[in-house]
Amino acid sequence: MKNVASFIAIVLFSAMGYAQNGPKIEFAAQDNTIDYGKISKSDNAVRSFEFTNTGDAPLLILGAESTVSSIIVTKPSAAIEPGKKGKIDVKYNMAAGPIRKTITVETNAINYPDGRIALKIKGEVL
């Protein structure tokens, strides 16, 4: 019995050592996607990806950009403290037609591979 209790204690302490500590980012938008829906060219086209730092260290948004020039991305410049919220604003230039674009965000978050997150916007400009 004493050996079993010792084994369980060792396993529990080992598992705690593998727990990941650091900043974690969780986005409010389902599947990290914002759907503009069907909108007119007169829409201001600004939408925000809201997120929370659910980790235990400051979260840094190191970069946020799109591969196309039709999107302007504004990211927070200061670190987001644990438990706090932040947002990344996206402005689309409203060219007529379907919207299917991706924004790549680089962070120090440990819950995404290499801290890179793909945010998507979709919809249609009438």
Buried (B, 14 or more C-beta within 10 A) or exposed (E): EEEEEEEEEEEEEEEEEEEEEBBBBBBEBEEBBBBBEEBEEEBEBEBBBEBBBBBEBBBBBEEBEBEEEEBBBEBBEEBBEBEEEBBBBBBBEBEEEEBEBBBBBBBBBBBBEEBEBEBBBBBBBE
